[in-house]
Amino acid sequence: MPTPLEEIRRLYYETKPATIKRDLARAIELLKSMATEEERERAAVYMDGLSLMRSEWRVRDRKRPQARQRSRRAE
């Protein structure tokens, strides 16, 4: 059975735009289960990465429909 850190690392590398919300929620639960501050510090880089991916994908998804609307107006 993987440790919480190993599971967070796996989530970080395998997450996709369609699963980021679920994966980040799972990573937060795993982070809360860690016993020591040292463990949480080691996981911080993956947590930050998951958060950044969620933000970037959210912004990208919001921009897409607007780009389509602009191209239709130009036609």
The first five atom37 places (N, CA, C, CB, O) and aatype in JSON, in Angstrom:
{
  "aatype": [12, 14, 16, 14, 10, 6, 6, 9, 1, 1, 10, 18, 18, 6, 16, 11, 14, 0, 16, 9, 11, 1, 3, 10, 0, 1, 0, 9, 6, 10, 10, 11, 15, 12, 0, 16, 6, 6, 6, 1, 6, 1, 0, 0, 19, 18, 12, 3, 7, 10, 15, 10, 12, 1, 15, 6, 17, 1, 19, 1, 3, 1, 11, 1, 14, 5, 0, 1, 5, 1, 15, 1, 1, 0, 6],
  "atom_mask": [
    [1, 1, 1, 1, 1],
    [1, 1, 1, 1, 1],
    [1, 1, 1, 1, 1],
    [1, 1, 1, 1, 1],
    [1, 1, 1, 1, 1],
    [1, 1, 1, 1, 1],
    [1, 1, 1, 1, 1],
    [1, 1, 1, 1, 1],
    [1, 1, 1, 1, 1],
    [1, 1, 1, 1, 1],
    [1, 1, 1, 1, 1],
    [1, 1, 1, 1, 1],
    [1, 1, 1, 1, 1],
    [1, 1, 1, 1, 1],
    [1, 1, 1, 1, 1],
    [1, 1, 1, 1, 1],
    [1, 1, 1, 1, 1],
    [1, 1, 1, 1, 1],
    [1, 1, 1, 1, 1],
    [1, 1, 1, 1, 1],
    [1, 1, 1, 1, 1],
    [1, 1, 1, 1, 1],
    [1, 1, 1, 1, 1],
    [1, 1, 1, 1, 1],
    [1, 1, 1, 1, 1],
    [1, 1, 1, 1, 1],
    [1, 1, 1, 1, 1],
    [1, 1, 1, 1, 1],
    [1, 1, 1, 1, 1],
    [1, 1, 1, 1, 1],
    [1, 1, 1, 1, 1],
    [1, 1, 1, 1, 1],
    [1, 1, 1, 1, 1],
    [1, 1, 1, 1, 1],
    [1, 1, 1, 1, 1],
    [1, 1, 1, 1, 1],
    [1, 1, 1, 1, 1],
    [1, 1, 1, 1, 1],
    [1, 1, 1, 1, 1],
    [1, 1, 1, 1, 1],
    [1, 1, 1, 1, 1],
    [1, 1, 1, 1, 1],
    [1, 1, 1, 1, 1],
    [1, 1, 1, 1, 1],
    [1, 1, 1, 1, 1],
    [1, 1, 1, 1, 1],
    [1, 1, 1, 1, 1],
    [1, 1, 1, 1, 1],
    [1, 1, 1, 0, 1],
    [1, 1, 1, 1, 1],
    [1, 1, 1, 1, 1],
    [1, 1, 1, 1, 1],
    [1, 1, 1, 1, 1],
    [1, 1, 1, 1, 1],
    [1, 1, 1, 1, 1],
    [1, 1, 1, 1, 1],
    [1, 1, 1, 1, 1],
    [1, 1, 1, 1, 1],
    [1, 1, 1, 1, 1],
    [1, 1, 1, 1, 1],
    [1, 1, 1, 1, 1],
    [1, 1, 1, 1, 1],
    [1, 1, 1, 1, 1],
    [1, 1, 1, 1, 1],
    [1, 1, 1, 1, 1],
    [1, 1, 1, 1, 1],
    [1, 1, 1, 1, 1],
    [1, 1, 1, 1, 1],
    [1, 1, 1, 1, 1],
    [1, 1, 1, 1, 1],
    [1, 1, 1, 1, 1],
    [1, 1, 1, 1, 1],
    [1, 1, 1, 1, 1],
    [1, 1, 1, 1, 1],
    [1, 1, 1, 1, 1]
  ],
  "atom_positions": [
    [[0.84, -1.18, 0.0], [0.0, 0.0, 0.0], [0.89, 1.24, 0.0], [-0.96, 0.0, 1.22], [1.81, 1.35, 0.81]],
    [[0.61, 2.19, -0.9], [1.48, 3.37, -0.99], [1.3, 4.3, 0.22], [1.19, 4.15, -2.29], [0.24, 4.35, 0.83]],
    [[2.35, 5.02, 0.53], [2.27, 6.02, 1.6], [1.47, 7.21, 1.08], [3.71, 6.47, 2.07], [1.28, 7.34, -0.12]],
    [[1.0, 8.07, 1.98], [0.28, 9.26, 1.51], [1.11, 10.11, 0.53], [-0.12, 10.12, 2.7], [0.58, 10.62, -0.45]],
    [[2.4, 10.25, 0.8], [3.25, 11.02, -0.11], [3.33, 10.36, -1.48], [4.65, 11.18, 0.48], [3.26, 11.05, -2.5]],
    [[3.48, 9.07, -1.52], [3.53, 8.36, -2.81], [2.21, 8.51, -3.57], [3.84, 6.87, -2.59], [2.21, 8.66, -4.79]],
    [[1.11, 8.47, -2.86], [-0.2, 8.63, -3.49], [-0.39, 10.05, -4.03], [-1.32, 8.29, -2.49], [-0.92, 10.23, -5.12]],
    [[0.05, 11.05, -3.27], [-0.03, 12.44, -3.75], [0.84, 12.61, -4.98], [0.41, 13.44, -2.63], [0.44, 13.25, -5.95]],
    [[2.02, 12.04, -4.96], [2.92, 12.1, -6.11], [2.27, 11.46, -7.34], [4.27, 11.4, -5.79], [2.34, 12.01, -8.44]],
    [[1.64, 10.31, -7.15], [0.96, 9.64, -8.26], [-0.17, 10.5, -8.81], [0.4, 8.28, -7.8], [-0.33, 10.63, -10.02]],
    [[-0.95, 11.1, -7.91], [-2.03, 11.98, -8.36], [-1.47, 13.14, -9.18], [-2.82, 12.52, -7.16], [-2.03, 13.51, -10.21]],
    [[-0.37, 13.7, -8.71], [0.26, 14.83, -9.42], [0.64, 14.43, -10.86], [1.52, 15.3, -8.66], [0.35, 15.18, -11.79]],
    [[1.26, 13.3, -11.03], [1.72, 12.9, -12.35], [0.61, 12.37, -13.25], [2.77, 11.85, -12.22], [0.74, 12.41, -14.48]],
    [[-0.48, 11.87, -12.68], [-1.52, 11.25, -13.49], [-2.78, 12.1, -13.67], [-1.9, 9.96, -12.9], [-3.68, 11.7, -14.41]],
    [[-2.86, 13.25, -13.02], [-4.08, 14.05, -13.11], [-4.27, 14.61, -14.51], [-4.04, 15.18, -12.1], [-3.32, 14.84, -15.26]],
    [[-5.52, 14.81, -14.85], [-5.91, 15.35, -16.16], [-6.93, 16.46, -15.92], [-6.5, 14.23, -17.1], [-7.48, 16.55, -14.82]],
    [[-7.18, 17.3, -16.9], [-8.18, 18.36, -16.7], [-9.53, 17.81, -16.21], [-8.39, 19.13, -17.99], [-10.21, 18.46, -15.41]],
    [[-9.91, 16.66, -16.68], [-11.2, 16.09, -16.3], [-11.22, 15.56, -14.87], [-11.58, 14.98, -17.24], [-12.29, 15.39, -14.29]],
    [[-10.04, 15.29, -14.28], [-10.0, 14.69, -12.95], [-9.35, 15.59, -11.9], [-9.25, 13.4, -13.01], [-9.25, 15.19, -10.74]],
    [[-8.92, 16.78, -12.27], [-8.14, 17.61, -11.35], [-8.91, 17.95, -10.07], [-7.73, 18.9, -12.05], [-8.32, 17.93, -8.99]],
    [[-10.18, 18.24, -10.17], [-10.94, 18.61, -8.97], [-10.97, 17.44, -7.98], [-12.38, 19.03, -9.35], [-10.72, 17.63, -6.79]],
    [[-11.28, 16.26, -8.47], [-11.33, 15.06, -7.63], [-9.94, 14.73, -7.08], [-11.89, 13.87, -8.42], [-9.8, 14.39, -5.9]],
    [[-8.92, 14.81, -7.93], [-7.56, 14.47, -7.52], [-7.04, 15.43, -6.46], [-6.62, 14.46, -8.72], [-6.38, 15.01, -5.51]],
    [[-7.33, 16.72, -6.62], [-6.88, 17.69, -5.63], [-7.58, 17.46, -4.29], [-7.13, 19.13, -6.13], [-6.95, 17.57, -3.23]],
    [[-8.86, 17.16, -4.32], [-9.59, 16.87, -3.08], [-8.99, 15.65, -2.38], [-11.09, 16.64, -3.38], [-8.84, 15.65, -1.16]],
    [[-8.67, 14.63, -3.15], [-8.05, 13.42, -2.58], [-6.68, 13.75, -1.98], [-7.91, 12.31, -3.66], [-6.34, 13.27, -0.9]],
    [[-5.89, 14.56, -2.69], [-4.57, 14.93, -2.2], [-4.68, 15.71, -0.88], [-3.82, 15.76, -3.25], [-3.84, 15.53, 0.01]],
    [[-5.68, 16.55, -0.75], [-5.87, 17.31, 0.49], [-6.19, 16.36, 1.64], [-7.01, 18.34, 0.32], [-5.66, 16.52, 2.74]],
    [[-7.03, 15.37, 1.39], [-7.34, 14.39, 2.43], [-6.09, 13.61, 2.84], [-8.42, 13.41, 1.94], [-5.88, 13.35, 4.02]],
    [[-5.28, 13.25, 1.87], [-4.03, 12.55, 2.17], [-3.08, 13.44, 2.97], [-3.35, 12.08, 0.88], [-2.43, 12.97, 3.91]],
    [[-3.01, 14.7, 2.61], [-2.15, 15.65, 3.32], [-2.58, 15.76, 4.79], [-2.18, 17.04, 2.64], [-1.75, 15.78, 5.69]],
    [[-3.88, 15.82, 5.02], [-4.4, 15.9, 6.39], [-4.07, 14.66, 7.2], [-5.91, 16.11, 6.36], [-3.96, 14.72, 8.42]],
    [[-3.91, 13.53, 6.53], [-3.64, 12.28, 7.25], [-2.16, 12.11, 7.62], [-4.08, 11.09, 6.41], [-1.81, 11.2, 8.37]],
    [[-1.32, 12.96, 7.11], [0.12, 12.84, 7.4], [0.39, 13.21, 8.85], [0.95, 13.74, 6.45], [-0.15, 14.18, 9.38]],
    [[1.25, 12.42, 9.49], [1.49, 12.56, 10.92], [2.44, 13.69, 11.29], [2.02, 11.28, 11.45], [2.31, 14.28, 12.36]],
    [[3.4, 13.99, 10.42], [4.42, 14.97, 10.81], [4.48, 16.14, 9.84], [5.79, 14.3, 10.89], [4.07, 16.04, 8.68]],
    [[5.0, 17.22, 10.35], [5.19, 18.42, 9.52], [6.2, 18.14, 8.4], [5.66, 19.61, 10.39], [6.07, 18.66, 7.3]],
    [[7.19, 17.33, 8.69], [8.2, 16.97, 7.69], [7.56, 16.29, 6.48], [9.27, 16.05, 8.31], [7.89, 16.6, 5.33]],
    [[6.63, 15.37, 6.75], [5.92, 14.69, 5.65], [5.12, 15.7, 4.83], [4.98, 13.59, 6.21], [5.13, 15.66, 3.6]],
    [[4.43, 16.61, 5.52], [3.61, 17.61, 4.82], [4.48, 18.54, 3.98], [2.78, 18.42, 5.82], [4.08, 18.94, 2.88]],
    [[5.65, 18.9, 4.49], [6.56, 19.76, 3.73], [7.03, 19.07, 2.45], [7.77, 20.14, 4.6], [7.16, 19.71, 1.41]],
    [[7.29, 17.79, 2.53], [7.73, 17.04, 1.35], [6.62, 16.96, 0.31], [8.17, 15.62, 1.74], [6.9, 16.91, -0.89]],
    [[5.37, 16.95, 0.75], [4.23, 16.87, -0.16], [3.86, 18.24, -0.73], [3.03, 16.28, 0.56], [3.12, 18.32, -1.72]],
    [[4.35, 19.31, -0.13], [3.94, 20.66, -0.51], [4.19, 20.97, -1.98], [4.67, 21.68, 0.34], [3.36, 21.63, -2.62]],
    [[5.28, 20.52, -2.54], [5.59, 20.81, -3.94], [4.56, 20.17, -4.86], [7.0, 20.31, -4.29], [4.18, 20.77, -5.87]],
    [[4.1, 18.98, -4.54], [3.08, 18.32, -5.36], [1.72, 19.0, -5.19], [2.98, 16.84, -4.98], [0.97, 19.14, -6.15]],
    [[1.43, 19.42, -3.96], [0.16, 20.11, -3.71], [0.13, 21.43, -4.47], [-0.04, 20.35, -2.2], [-0.89, 21.79, -5.07]],
    [[1.23, 22.15, -4.43], [1.32, 23.41, -5.16], [1.16, 23.18, -6.65], [2.67, 24.12, -4.87], [0.47, 23.94, -7.34]],
    [[1.78, 22.14, -7.16], [1.66, 21.8, -8.57], [0.24, 21.46, -8.97], [0.0, 0.0, 0.0], [-0.23, 21.89, -10.02]],
    [[-0.45, 20.69, -8.15], [-1.85, 20.36, -8.44], [-2.71, 21.61, -8.45], [-2.39, 19.35, -7.41], [-3.58, 21.78, -9.31]],
    [[-2.47, 22.49, -7.5], [-3.23, 23.74, -7.44], [-2.98, 24.61, -8.67], [-2.88, 24.51, -6.17], [-3.92, 25.19, -9.22]],
    [[-1.74, 24.7, -9.09], [-1.41, 25.48, -10.28], [-2.04, 24.89, -11.54], [0.1, 25.57, -10.45], [-2.54, 25.62, -12.4]],
    [[-2.02, 23.57, -11.65], [-2.65, 22.93, -12.81], [-4.14, 23.24, -12.84], [-2.44, 21.4, -12.77], [-4.7, 23.57, -13.89]],
    [[-4.79, 23.15, -11.68], [-6.22, 23.44, -11.61], [-6.49, 24.87, -12.07], [-6.76, 23.22, -10.19], [-7.42, 25.11, -12.84]],
    [[-5.69, 25.81, -11.6], [-5.87, 27.21, -11.98], [-5.64, 27.42, -13.47], [-4.94, 28.11, -11.18], [-6.43, 28.1, -14.14]],
    [[-4.57, 26.85, -14.0], [-4.26, 27.02, -15.42], [-5.32, 26.39, -16.31], [-2.89, 26.41, -15.74], [-5.73, 26.99, -17.3]],
    [[-5.78, 25.22, -15.96], [-6.79, 24.55, -16.77], [-8.13, 25.26, -16.68], [-6.94, 23.09, -16.34], [-8.88, 25.29, -17.65]],
    [[-8.43, 25.84, -15.53], [-9.69, 26.57, -15.37], [-9.67, 27.82, -16.25], [-9.91, 26.96, -13.88], [-10.66, 28.11, -16.93]],
    [[-8.58, 28.55, -16.25], [-8.45, 29.75, -17.08], [-8.52, 29.37, -18.55], [-7.14, 30.5, -16.78], [-9.2, 30.04, -19.33]],
    [[-7.84, 28.33, -18.94], [-7.83, 27.89, -20.34], [-9.23, 27.52, -20.79], [-6.87, 26.69, -20.53], [-9.66, 27.88, -21.89]],
    [[-9.96, 26.8, -19.94], [-11.32, 26.38, -20.29], [-12.26, 27.57, -20.39], [-11.85, 25.39, -19.26], [-13.19, 27.55, -21.2]],
    [[-12.05, 28.58, -19.59], [-12.9, 29.78, -19.66], [-12.64, 30.58, -20.92], [-12.67, 30.65, -18.44], [-13.55, 31.23, -21.44]],
    [[-11.43, 30.54, -21.43], [-11.08, 31.31, -22.63], [-11.59, 30.66, -23.9], [-9.58, 31.48, -22.72], [-11.87, 31.37, -24.87]],
    [[-11.73, 29.38, -23.94], [-12.13, 28.68, -25.16], [-13.46, 29.16, -25.74], [-12.23, 27.21, -24.89], [-13.5, 29.52, -26.92]],
    [[-14.54, 29.19, -24.98], [-15.81, 29.61, -25.58], [-15.76, 31.03, -26.13], [-16.92, 29.5, -24.56], [-16.38, 31.31, -27.15]],
    [[-15.05, 31.91, -25.48], [-14.93, 33.28, -25.96], [-14.22, 33.32, -27.3], [-14.2, 34.15, -24.94], [-14.61, 34.07, -28.2]],
    [[-13.19, 32.51, -27.45], [-12.46, 32.48, -28.71], [-13.37, 31.98, -29.83], [-11.2, 31.57, -28.6], [-13.31, 32.5, -30.94]],
    [[-14.2, 31.01, -29.55], [-15.14, 30.5, -30.56], [-16.15, 31.57, -30.93], [-15.86, 29.25, -30.04], [-16.49, 31.71, -32.11]],
    [[-16.64, 32.32, -29.95], [-17.6, 33.37, -30.23], [-16.99, 34.45, -31.11], [-18.13, 33.98, -28.94], [-17.64, 34.95, -32.03]],
    [[-15.76, 34.8, -30.84], [-15.09, 35.83, -31.65], [-14.92, 35.36, -33.09], [-13.71, 36.18, -31.04], [-15.13, 36.14, -34.02]],
    [[-14.55, 34.1, -33.28], [-14.35, 33.61, -34.63], [-15.68, 33.56, -35.39], [-13.7, 32.23, -34.61], [-15.7, 33.76, -36.61]],
    [[-16.75, 33.3, -34.71], [-18.06, 33.29, -35.37], [-18.48, 34.71, -35.77], [-19.13, 32.65, -34.45], [-19.09, 34.9, -36.82]],
    [[-18.17, 35.68, -34.94], [-18.51, 37.06, -35.27], [-17.75, 37.55, -36.49], [-18.22, 37.96, -34.09], [-18.27, 38.35, -37.27]],
    [[-16.53, 37.07, -36.64], [-15.7, 37.5, -37.78], [-16.21, 36.94, -39.09], [-14.26, 37.07, -37.57], [-15.91, 37.49, -40.15]],
    [[-16.97, 35.86, -39.04], [-17.43, 35.2, -40.26], [-18.48, 35.95, -40.97], [-17.92, 33.85, -39.97], [-18.96, 35.51, -42.02]]
  ]
}
